[in-house]
Amino acid sequence: SIPTSPIKPKMLPNAGAGAGAGIVVGFVIAFLLESLDTSLITIESVEAITGLPVLAVIPFIKIPKRKERPRDHHAKVSKGVLQIRQQLILFQKEDDPILEAYRTLRTNIQLKRQPHQKVILFTSSLPAEGKTISVCNLAITMAKNRLKTLLVDADFRRADIHTVFGLPKAPGLGDV
């Protein structure tokens, strides 16, 4: 006798087994990725691990896209410096949450610091983590509140703060 249907492969059982195996493998991969994720998501987790209070949460500053590049007649500046200039709180509306976040940071620094403490250091382990924009915006916020503010760019390799504010590079920290 001649068979009327193929003996192998059996499509329905194979499709079911493949779908089931795919779901199981997907769950295993998702579980592994979640268990290997060491990022800090909540303020409480940051405070628990560091043992220090979180002074403020600064939201991401979205840069509006412009069709033409802004003109700067005084100096040629890099794209990164132009992006930092666009993120300065000088250009934010008065009721903007970003401006309020920097005010919160300023106020919390004032409340938490010791009377003899006069230096605030911004640092991180990697470039492009927002140090320059954060320190510039904090300095602007403190100066607007009539606090004595001196902003020193101690980055000897990629000093940008003078360019952000349109100031000459010399004399610099290395010249002192």
Secondary structure, DSSP 4 states (H G I P E B T S, - for coil): ---SS-SS--HHHHHHHHHHHHHHHHHHHHHHHHHH-----SHHHHHHHH-S-----PPP-PPPP-SSPPP-SS----HHHHHHHHHSGGGS-TT-HHHHHHHHHHHHHHHHS-TT--------SSSSSSHHHHHHHHHHHHHHTT---------SSS--HHHHTT--S-S-GGG-
